[in-house]
């Protein structure tokens, strides 16, 4: 993630991992134990993708975040877990390791922009540090390392 502040405005660049089909055992090997944002999506007929949820995980890390939603033995969100059962799901993630407030600002923008099914648009606020929040999203390729943004960021 890159961040630039100009006057009262903030500009973030985040790099999403490749889109990965959810499979319980491979996910635990793929996801890093780093703070970040997890995005769950569902493949709809005709190949369109529907946003299901964005989840910011600061302390537990991305690997544990996925387990919190999709492992019925460990879930902290049983209602969401029940709502996700049987869906053709994919996930992607981005590492956000600067501050919880930066993660909150990015989550606010993502939820407001994509209105995922399991996130409440109303009631989720930004950190109130900046007048405007702008985000540039990048999709990294198969062989890219998510923890390093290309030099072509902001």
C-alpha positions as MATLAB code, in Angstrom:
seq = 'XXXXXXXXXXXXXXXXXXXXXXXXXXXXXXXXXXXXXXXXXXXXXXXXXXXXXXXXXXXXXXXXXXXXXXXXXXXXXXXXXXXXXXXXXXXXXXXXXXXXXXXXXXXXXXXXXXXXXXXXXXXXXXXXXXXXXXXXXXXXXXXXXXXXXXXXXX';
ca = [
       0.000    0.000    0.000;
       1.126    3.512   -0.737;
      -0.244    6.671    0.809;
       0.045   10.312   -0.129;
      -1.532   13.237    1.725;
      -2.138   16.528   -0.070;
      -3.688   19.262    2.086;
      -6.812   17.652    3.589;
      -7.035   14.821    1.040;
      -5.512   11.345    1.110;
      -4.602    9.174   -1.869;
      -4.015    5.456   -1.383;
      -2.775    2.891   -3.870;
      -3.613   -0.686   -2.963;
      -2.543   -3.818   -4.795;
      -4.964   -6.735   -4.831;
      -3.683  -10.276   -5.074;
      -4.837  -12.377   -7.997;
      -8.402  -13.685   -7.723;
      -8.240  -17.115   -6.077;
     -10.961  -19.736   -6.000;
     -11.717  -20.654   -2.398;
     -10.541  -24.056   -1.282;
     -10.180  -24.540    2.462;
      -6.790  -26.239    2.513;
      -4.982  -24.178   -0.101;
      -6.211  -20.874    1.353;
      -4.342  -21.490    4.602;
      -1.103  -21.861    2.624;
      -1.676  -18.894    0.298;
      -2.796  -16.144    2.672;
      -0.089  -14.364    4.669;
      -0.263  -13.812    8.401;
      -0.134  -10.048    7.873;
      -2.683   -7.313    8.506;
      -4.804   -6.391    5.552;
      -8.163   -6.478    3.846;
      -9.830   -9.643    2.632;
     -12.426   -9.501   -0.141;
     -14.836  -12.397   -0.706;
     -16.636  -12.577   -4.042;
     -19.158  -14.906   -5.652;
     -19.131  -15.935   -9.302;
     -22.545  -15.400  -10.832;
     -23.911  -16.936  -14.035;
     -22.307  -15.456  -17.143;
     -19.035  -14.943  -15.245;
     -19.918  -11.729  -13.393;
     -18.562  -11.328   -9.861;
     -20.635  -10.182   -6.879;
     -18.966   -8.594   -3.845;
     -19.898  -10.478   -0.685;
     -17.809   -8.832    2.035;
     -14.723   -6.788    2.797;
     -13.067   -7.606    6.096;
     -10.204   -5.684    7.669;
      -7.989   -7.745    9.927;
      -5.342   -5.936   11.918;
      -4.376   -8.289   14.753;
      -5.299  -11.740   13.478;
      -3.874  -11.479    9.972;
      -5.393  -12.434    6.649;
      -5.113  -16.198    7.119;
      -7.168  -16.095   10.314;
      -9.670  -13.665    8.772;
     -10.729  -16.210    6.174;
     -11.009  -18.876    8.837;
     -13.253  -16.540   10.891;
     -15.803  -16.520    8.075;
     -15.589  -19.867    6.359;
     -14.576  -22.470    8.930;
     -17.771  -23.488   10.769;
     -15.760  -24.752   13.758;
     -13.952  -21.427   14.299;
     -16.280  -18.779   12.896;
     -16.875  -15.595   14.854;
     -19.704  -14.753   12.437;
     -22.146  -17.705   12.325;
     -24.885  -15.764   10.472;
     -22.463  -14.725    7.715;
     -20.981  -18.237    7.610;
     -24.462  -19.660    7.073;
     -25.137  -17.097    4.323;
     -21.921  -18.050    2.506;
     -22.509  -21.824    2.483;
     -22.811  -23.425   -0.916;
     -21.685  -20.407   -2.910;
     -19.033  -20.473   -5.611;
     -16.588  -18.195   -3.818;
     -13.353  -16.482   -4.671;
     -11.133  -14.265   -2.587;
      -8.404  -11.708   -2.961;
      -6.479   -9.676   -0.453;
      -4.328   -6.628    0.003;
      -1.798   -5.989    2.742;
      -2.368   -2.830    4.812;
       0.281   -2.626    7.508;
       0.593    1.115    8.167;
      -2.158    1.830   10.715;
      -5.646    0.790   11.754;
      -6.888    4.242   10.736;
      -5.564    3.800    7.182;
      -7.314    0.429    7.028;
     -10.529    2.068    8.241;
     -10.320    4.737    5.520;
      -9.700    2.138    2.804;
     -12.512   -0.102    4.102;
     -14.878    2.889    4.166;
     -14.101    3.656    0.526;
     -14.394    0.013   -0.596;
     -17.710   -0.589    1.180;
     -19.173    2.689   -0.081;
     -17.990    2.008   -3.644;
     -18.890   -1.684   -4.043;
     -21.758   -2.138   -1.491;
     -21.037   -5.811   -0.692;
     -23.910   -8.013    0.463;
     -22.657   -8.634    4.015;
     -21.202   -5.180    4.836;
     -23.451   -2.467    6.241;
     -22.953    0.670    4.162;
     -24.723    2.783    6.757;
     -22.914    3.185   10.041;
     -19.397    2.397    8.806;
     -17.305    5.552    9.050;
     -13.900    6.698    7.930;
     -11.264    7.889   10.407;
     -12.299   11.539    9.903;
      -8.669   12.596    9.411;
      -9.127   13.682    5.793;
     -11.683   15.638    3.805;
     -11.542   13.313    0.766;
     -10.365    9.725    0.354;
      -9.242    8.458   -3.053;
      -8.059    4.964   -3.851;
      -6.318    3.545   -6.875;
      -6.720   -0.219   -7.061;
      -4.178   -2.368   -8.853;
      -4.573   -6.035   -9.721;
      -1.310   -7.916   -9.508;
      -0.542  -10.840  -11.799;
       0.100  -14.486  -11.039;
       3.791  -14.086  -10.251;
       3.638  -10.753   -8.412;
       4.386  -10.460   -4.722;
       1.554   -8.649   -2.955;
       3.741   -7.206   -0.228;
       5.604   -5.025   -2.769;
       3.944   -2.443   -4.968;
       5.463   -1.754   -8.368;
       7.289    1.572   -8.708;
       4.369    2.896  -10.787;
       2.230    3.595   -7.674;
       1.117    7.143   -6.861;
];
